[in-house]
């Protein structure tokens, strides 16, 4: 605990950490921007397109917020710390029905509003004060969300791999299972690195 206090005092005197956060956020925004352009030009299902576009925009907003908070800390010397946001996985229980369905605007809206409210709840705990009980509870809840997202992604990878082996039906159904499996496998290192850095 003394090491953390010393590190915090060092960061208060020399805001090198916040300059590094700004540079890292700018570099991290590039893949999200490329993903957004790739999704907009691809011919995937409307639900997948909406979710992936929202994910990319949310990630870029997180990077912008981290940069803004870092600039705010450097110039105004306030104690604000950033937190990450992670999307919900797409269900693949019935790919053929999912492929033929229309976009679920109401469900996506409910998920978006719920996630924003949950993020506000976490921010109240985390930003209430550094090294206090509320900041500890907020950090615990944030890390719990990251670990839950990582474990959920592992379950989705295993389920879609099993589903892919047993799927011998329509081409659309196989395509949905393959694309979900590819996305889930691609997100594994992202969830792992994000969870590791925050813990």
C-alpha positions in Angstrom: 0.0 0.0 0.0 2.9 2.4 0.7 4.2 1.7 -2.9 0.8 2.9 -4.3 0.9 6.0 -2.2 4.4 6.8 -3.3 3.5 6.1 -6.9 0.5 8.4 -6.6 2.6 11.2 -5.1 5.1 10.8 -8.0 2.3 11.0 -10.5 0.9 14.1 -8.8 4.3 15.9 -9.1 5.1 14.7 -12.6 2.0 13.9 -14.8 4.0 11.6 -17.1 1.4 8.9 -16.7 -1.3 11.2 -18.0 0.7 12.1 -21.1 1.3 8.4 -21.7 -2.5 7.9 -21.4 -3.2 10.5 -24.0 -0.7 9.0 -26.5 -1.9 5.4 -25.8 -5.5 6.5 -26.3 -4.7 8.1 -29.6 -3.0 4.9 -30.8 -5.8 2.7 -29.5 -8.4 4.7 -31.3 -7.0 3.8 -34.7 -8.1 0.1 -34.7 -11.6 1.2 -33.5 -11.8 3.7 -36.3 -10.7 1.0 -38.8 -13.2 -1.4 -37.4 -16.0 1.2 -37.8 -15.2 1.8 -41.4 -14.9 -2.0 -42.1 -18.2 -2.7 -40.5 -20.0 0.1 -42.3 -18.7 -1.3 -45.7 -19.4 -4.9 -44.9 -22.5 -6.9 -45.7 -23.3 -8.3 -42.3 -26.7 -8.6 -40.6 -28.2 -5.3 -39.4 -28.1 -6.3 -35.7 -24.4 -7.2 -36.0 -23.7 -4.0 -37.8 -25.5 -1.9 -35.2 -23.8 -3.6 -32.3 -20.3 -3.5 -33.8 -20.8 0.2 -34.8 -21.9 1.0 -31.3 -19.0 -0.9 -29.8 -16.5 1.0 -32.0 -18.1 4.4 -31.3 -18.2 3.5 -27.5 -14.5 2.5 -27.6 -13.6 5.8 -29.3 -15.6 7.7 -26.8 -13.8 6.0 -24.0 -10.4 6.9 -25.5 -11.6 10.5 -26.0 -12.8 10.6 -22.4 -9.5 9.1 -21.1 -7.6 11.8 -23.0 -9.9 14.6 -21.9 -9.6 13.5 -18.2 -5.8 13.3 -18.6 -5.7 16.8 -20.1 -8.0 18.0 -17.4 -5.8 16.5 -14.7 -2.6 18.0 -16.2 -4.0 21.5 -16.5 -6.5 21.7 -13.7 -5.0 19.2 -11.2 -8.2 17.5 -10.3 -8.5 13.8 -9.4 -10.4 12.0 -12.1 -9.6 8.5 -13.3 -10.8 6.7 -16.4 -12.8 3.5 -16.6 -13.4 1.2 -19.5 -16.6 0.1 -21.1 -17.2 -3.3 -22.7 -20.0 -4.5 -25.0 -22.3 -7.4 -24.5 -21.8 -10.5 -26.6 -24.2 -11.5 -29.4 -26.3 -14.6 -28.8 -25.9 -17.4 -31.4 -28.5 -19.9 -30.1 -30.6 -19.9 -33.3 -28.5 -18.4 -36.1 -31.0 -18.9 -38.9 -33.8 -17.2 -37.0 -31.4 -14.4 -36.0 -30.3 -13.9 -39.7 -33.8 -13.5 -40.9 -34.9 -11.3 -38.1 -35.3 -7.5 -38.3 -33.0 -5.2 -36.3 -34.0 -5.2 -32.6 -34.0 -1.4 -32.1 -35.9 -1.5 -28.8 -33.7 -4.1 -27.2 -30.5 -2.3 -28.4 -31.9 0.9 -26.9 -32.7 -0.7 -23.6 -29.2 -2.2 -23.4 -27.6 1.2 -24.3 -29.6 3.0 -21.6 -28.9 0.3 -19.0 -25.2 0.4 -19.7 -25.1 4.2 -19.5 -27.0 4.1 -16.2 -24.6 1.4 -14.9 -21.6 3.5 -16.0 -23.0 6.5 -14.1 -23.4 4.4 -11.0 -19.8 3.2 -11.2 -18.5 6.7 -11.8 -20.2 8.0 -8.7 -18.4 5.3 -6.7 -15.0 5.6 -8.4 -14.8 9.4 -8.6 -16.1 10.1 -5.1 -12.6 10.0 -3.7 -9.3 8.4 -4.2 -8.3 5.5 -1.8 -11.7 5.6 0.0 -14.2 2.9 0.5 -16.4 4.2 -2.4 -13.4 4.2 -4.8 -12.6 0.7 -3.7 -16.1 -0.5 -4.2 -16.2 1.2 -7.7 -12.9 -0.4 -8.7 -14.1 -3.8 -7.5 -17.3 -3.5 -9.5 -15.4 -2.4 -12.6 -13.0 -5.2 -12.3 -15.9 -7.6 -11.7 -17.5 -6.5 -15.0 -14.2 -7.0 -16.9 -13.7 -10.5 -15.5 -17.3 -11.3 -16.2 -17.0 -10.1 -19.8 -13.8 -12.2 -20.2 -15.4 -15.4 -18.8 -18.5 -14.8 -20.9 -16.4 -14.5 -24.0 -14.6 -17.8 -23.2 -18.0 -19.5 -22.9 -19.2 -17.9 -26.2 -16.0 -19.2 -27.9 -16.5 -22.7 -26.6 -20.3 -22.7 -27.4 -19.8 -21.4 -31.0 -17.0 -23.9 -31.6 -19.3 -26.7 -30.6 -22.2 -25.2 -32.5 -19.9 -24.8 -35.6 -19.1 -28.5 -35.5 -22.7 -29.5 -35.2 -24.0 -27.0 -37.8 -24.7 -28.7 -41.1 -27.8 -26.6 -42.2 -28.1 -23.5 -44.3 -25.3 -21.4 -45.5 -26.6 -18.3 -43.6 -26.7 -20.2 -40.4 -23.1 -21.4 -40.8 -22.0 -17.9 -41.7 -23.6 -16.5 -38.6 -21.9 -19.1 -36.4 -18.5 -18.6 -38.1 -18.6 -14.8 -37.9 -19.6 -14.9 -34.2 -16.8 -17.5 -33.5 -14.3 -15.2 -35.3 -15.4 -12.1 -33.4 -15.3 -13.9 -30.1 -11.8 -15.3 -30.7 -10.6 -11.9 -31.9 -11.9 -10.3 -28.6 -10.1 -12.8 -26.3 -6.8 -10.9 -26.2 -8.6 -7.6 -25.9 -10.5 -8.7 -22.8 -7.4 -10.4 -21.3 -5.1 -7.4 -21.7 -7.8 -5.0 -20.5 -8.6 -7.1 -17.4 -4.9 -7.6 -16.7 -4.0 -3.9 -17.0 -6.9 -2.9 -14.7 -6.2 -5.5 -12.0 
